[in-house]
């Protein structure tokens, strides 16, 4: 595997992880309102935010690798 191929593969994997994190966040958003207590809803909302942040970070990392 040459350098360019490894960079493309890494970028692809990071974007795949970003998509997965985004999908998980979107699915969780729909469930937040169904949580039985306010505390549960707050914890679920924190997880949604964390998943969105993770997706953003994976995309940024993929871009940085691509640019290097």
C-alpha positions as CSV (number, residue, x, y, z in Angstrom):
1,X,0.0,0.0,0.0
2,X,1.5,3.3,-1.0
3,X,1.3,6.6,0.9
4,X,-1.6,8.0,-1.2
5,X,-3.6,4.8,-0.9
6,X,-3.2,4.8,2.9
7,X,-4.2,8.4,3.1
8,X,-7.4,7.7,1.0
9,X,-8.2,4.7,3.1
10,X,-7.7,6.6,6.4
11,X,-9.9,9.5,5.0
12,X,-12.6,7.0,4.0
13,X,-12.6,5.3,7.4
14,X,-12.8,8.7,9.2
15,X,-15.7,9.8,7.0
16,X,-17.4,6.4,7.6
17,X,-17.0,6.9,11.4
18,X,-18.4,10.5,11.1
19,X,-21.5,9.2,9.2
20,X,-22.0,6.5,11.9
21,X,-21.8,9.1,14.7
22,X,-24.1,11.4,12.9
23,X,-26.7,8.6,12.3
24,X,-26.5,7.6,15.9
25,X,-27.0,11.2,17.0
26,X,-30.0,11.6,14.7
27,X,-31.6,8.4,15.9
28,X,-31.0,9.4,19.6
29,X,-32.6,12.8,19.0
30,X,-35.9,11.1,18.2
31,X,-35.7,9.1,21.4
32,X,-34.9,12.0,23.8
33,X,-38.5,13.1,24.1
34,X,-39.6,9.6,24.9
35,X,-37.4,9.2,27.9
36,X,-39.3,8.7,31.1
37,X,-37.7,11.4,33.3
38,X,-36.1,14.8,33.0
39,X,-32.8,13.4,34.2
40,X,-32.9,10.7,31.5
41,X,-33.7,13.3,28.8
42,X,-30.8,15.5,29.9
43,X,-28.4,12.6,29.8
44,X,-29.7,11.5,26.4
45,X,-29.3,15.0,25.1
46,X,-25.7,15.1,26.3
47,X,-25.1,11.9,24.4
48,X,-26.6,13.4,21.2
49,X,-24.4,16.5,21.5
50,X,-21.3,14.2,22.1
51,X,-22.2,12.2,19.0
52,X,-22.6,15.3,16.8
53,X,-19.2,16.6,18.2
54,X,-17.6,13.3,17.4
55,X,-18.9,13.3,13.9
56,X,-17.5,16.8,13.4
57,X,-14.1,15.8,14.8
58,X,-13.9,12.8,12.5
59,X,-14.7,15.0,9.5
60,X,-12.1,17.5,10.5
61,X,-9.5,14.8,11.0
62,X,-10.3,13.3,7.6
63,X,-9.8,16.8,6.0
64,X,-6.5,17.4,7.8
65,X,-5.1,14.1,6.7
66,X,-6.3,14.8,3.1
67,X,-4.5,18.2,3.1
68,X,-1.2,16.8,4.5
